[in-house]
Amino acid sequence: MNIGMFAPLAAMLFFLGIIFQQSKKIKTLREENKKSLPNENNDELIALASEKLKTIGDINTVKYLREEKGMSMIEAKQLVDIIKG
């Protein structure tokens, strides 16, 4: 077996290992983040988002939900879209 063929394979396996470790760390951090956020029920969150939607608009409501409530971009956008109907 040629060493020139082995080196790229070894590098690829090394980087896949790093990616796997990082994805595990990200999952752990997301779980910790959910635990540290205040626990609001959905009705309160929807009411708050509806209020913000009326006063500050779509984009700023998504921004507010991300910054203040710790939601992801997708979660915040989906909530705004549901409220808008």
Number of C-alpha atoms within 10 A of each C-alpha: 5 6 7 8 9 10 11 11 10 11 11 11 12 11 11 12 12 11 12 11 11 12 12 11 12 12 11 11 12 12 11 11 11 13 10 10 12 9 10 9 8 9 9 10 15 15 12 13 21 18 13 18 19 11 11 12 13 18 12 13 23 25 16 18 22 17 12 9 16 16 18 14 13 11 14 21 19 13 19 22 12 10 13 11 6
